Amino acid sequence: MKKVIFDCDNTMGVEGCDVDDGLALLYLLGKGWIEICGITTTFGNSDLKTVYSATQKLLNDIDATHIPLLEGSPDKHTLTSDAAEFIVATVNANQENISLLALGSLTNIYGAYLLDNEIFEKVSKIVLMGGITQELIIKGKVLNELNFSCDPAAAQCVLKNGRNVSVITGNNCLDAFFTKKDFDERLLSSDNPAAKYIARKCLYWFQNMMCTFNINGFHNWDVVAAVYLVEPSLFKDSLHHITPNLTNLEKGLLVNETEDAFPCVINLPTIDNLKMFTDDVYKAWLSLKIGF
């Protein structure tokens, strides 16, 4: 079993807010050899209270309340939390046999590091969704980066001190576009209750994307990070020398500044085979067993 701590700003089911954290969780649960040791909630897509409530409801919906759910930091100024303590305790109990998947602001991970400065040496892999390497544009509209920029100091800490860090940037997620037509054909045609649940829970987000960008689908940001953690062979690794300074991270910007004497070597993977990637995501969702 691959053990994972799932740090997220899930807002699936919250009107006007993204669904991708929830879809990433459902993807992992559809992989029978993944053990989610706990879910730690953070701010980002919305405030902490909304994120925690949405995640609690999701776990209730899919009969997965056995997974520990922890409240994290409500803002970048509050670095102590139940989530940070849980991360430290769980990593220390599973040294070299657990990965961190962080899909929102990195404040909980930063808080864990402040409690135990050796925490990153004890995890097997750190996968982050966040950051941009250039302007992020959809249908002519420039999008703000919404993860690293939420807490630049936390992002700087994780990028500088993390071991075996892979960052799924917003730019590299643009290929993961899931159309409404494909969604309906693959999920609504299935007898699996989980498939129909996913389709129903995402309907409002398709409508949101059509109203906002006039596109009949959405970019599945956080799912890309989850897939990379589980199925890295579907990606091409790409090592970059990054200088994570606070000024750039306030915009979520990752800049190659190789003149720095001690740059961070960060992996920025890209999807290698889009069809295999997409098929893998739907297969995991369709494999999910939930009780209603």
N, C-alpha and C positions, 0 to 999 in steps of 0.2 A: 504493500500500500504506500502511495506517495502522500505524505502528510503536508497539509497546507493550513496556514492562518490566512483568513480572507478578510482583509481590511477594506472597507467600502463606504461609499456615500449613496447607498441604494435608495432610489425614490420610485421604483416601479409601482404604478398605481396612483401616483400623486399627480393630479392634473397639472399640465404644463412642465413637468419634470421628466427627465430621461429615464429610460427603461433598461439601459445596458448593464448596470451593475446586477440587477436581478437576473437578466439573461445569462450573465457570466456565472452566477451562482448555480442556476439551473443546469448550465452546461457541465459544471464540475460534478454536480450530483448525478448527472446522467452517465458519468464515467465510473464504473463500478469499482475501480482500483484507486480512487481518490478518497482520502479521509480528510474531511474538513474538521480540524481540531477545534475551531472556534471562529466566530464572526465578530469582528470589532468594527464599530461604527464611528464614522468621522463626518465632519462637515464638508460641504463642497457643492453638490447638486442642490442641497437645501440645508437648513439648520439641523443641528444634531437631533433634536426632539423629533422632527419629521422623519429623518433618516432611520432612527431607531424604531419608531412606530411602524414605518413602512416595511422594515425588515422583519419585525416581529409578526406582522400580518402575513407576510409572504411565507414565513416558516410555519405559521398556523395553517395557512391554505394548503400547503403541500405535505403536511404531517411530518415536519422535520424539526419539531421543537426540542429534540434531544441534542441538537447542536448548540453549544454554549453561545450566547449572544451578550456582548459587552458594550456598554456605553464608553465612548472615547471622549476626547477633548472637545468642548463646544466651540473653541476658537483657538487661534494661534498663540494666544497669550497664556493659555491654561495647559501646562505640560504634564500635569499629573492626572491620571485617570485610571479607572478600572481596566480599560483596554490595554494601556501601557503595562500595567502590572501583570495582566494575563499573558501578554506577549512574552514578557521576560520569563515568567514561570513555565510557560509551555515550551518555549525554545530550550530552556535549560533542562527540561525533562525529556527532550527529544533531540539532543545535540547531533548535528550533522545529518539529521534525518527529517528535516522539516524545511519548508519553503515559505517565504512571505510573498503574498500577492496583494499589492496595494493599489487601489483603484480611485482614490480620492485624495484629499489633502494628506500630507505625510506626518501630521502632528502626532498621531499615536505612535508611529515608528520612531520619531524623534524622542518622544517621551520615554519609550522603552530604552533607547540608547543612553539617555541621561541616567536611567536607573542602573544600567549595566553596559559599560563602555565596550565590553567584549561581545555583545549580543550578535553583531554581524559576522563574527568569526565562527559562530555556532550554527548558522543556517546554511543549508546546501545551496540555496538560490534565492535571489530577490528579483521579482518581476514587478515593474511599475508601469502604470498607464498614465502618461502625462508628458508635458513638455512639447515644444515645437522647435523645428530647425529653420523654419521660414514662415511667412504668413500662412495662416490656415484659412482657405477660401472655399466656400460652397456656393455655387450659383452666383458668383460675383460678390458675395457678402463675406467680409472678413470676420472670423470668429475669434473671440478672446480665448486664451488658454485658461483652463478652469481647475487644474489640479496643483501643479507646482506653484503657481502664482498665488494660491490661497495661503500658503505658508512658505515663503521663499527660504527662510532659515532652516526649516525642516528638510526641504528638498536639498539644500546645500549640504546638510549634515549627512543625509543618506547617500547622496552621490559621491561625496568625498570619502566617506568611511565604509561604505558598503562593500561587500565581497561578492563577486560573481553577480553583478547587477546588469539586468537587461531592462531597457526602457522602450516601451511601445509608444512612440510619439503620435500626436494627433495627425501629423502628416502621413505617417505610415499606416494609419488606420483607414485612410480614405478609400482604399480598395475594398474594404469590408462593407460593401453597400448591399443591404438586404431589401429586395423589392417586395411590395405588397402582394404582387401576383405570385411570386415564388413562395412567400410566407403562407398564403392561403392554400396553394396547391399542395404543399408538402405537409402542412399541419392540419388543416381542416379536413383533409381526405383521410386522416388517420383515425383509428378507433381508440387510440391511446388518450385517456383523459388529460394527461399532461400536455399533449400537443394542443388540444382545444383550449386548455387553460392559458397557455402561452399566447396563442393567437388572440384570445379575448383580452388578456391583460395589456397587449401591445396596440390594440386598435386605436386608442386615443393618441398614441405617439405617431402613428402613420398620419392621422388627421392633422396633428400639430406640424409635422414636416411639410405636408402639402400646403398648409396655410402660411408657414414661415418661409419656405424655400421653393415652393411649387415643384417638389420632387415626390415621386410615388414610392417612397421607401425611406430608410434611414441608415446612417453609418453606425456600425455596431462596435463602437469604440472599445469598451472594456472587455468584450468577449474576445477580442484579438489577444489581449494580454493573457486571459485564461487559457486560450488555445496554445499560446506559445509555451506557457508553463507545462502543459500536459503533453503537447505534441510538437516539440521543437523541430522535428524533421520536416515539418510543413513550412518552415521559414528559412531564409538566408540570414545568417549572422553577419553583422557589420560593425567592427570595432572602431570607435572614434575616441580621439583625445579631446576631452571636454574640460573647460575651466568653468565650474559652476559658481559664478559670482552673483551676489544678491541683486545687483542692478538688473542683470539679464533675467534672473529667475522671478523678479517681480512681474515680468511679462511671460514667464514660463519658457523663456528662450534658452535653448542649449546651443552654445557657440563653440566651434573649434578654435581654440587659441593655443596652438602648439608651441608658441614662444614661452609659455609658462613653464617654469622649471619642473613643476610637479603636477602635470595635468592628470585628470582621472580618465582611466580607460573604461569606457562604457559601451555596452553592446546595444545597437539600435537595429533590431531585426526587422526584416520586411517579409511579407507573405510571398512564398515561392510559387505555390500552385494554388490559384484562387479557387478553382473548382474543388480540389481536394479539401481545402480549408473549409469551404462552405458546406460540402457534404459531411464533413466531420462534425460541424456544429449541429446541423439538423439531425444527424444520427444520434448524437448525445441527447438532444432534447427528446427525440422519439424513443430513446431507451429509458427515459426517466420514469420511475414508478412512484406514483403518489396516490394517497388515499383521500377520498372525499366523503 
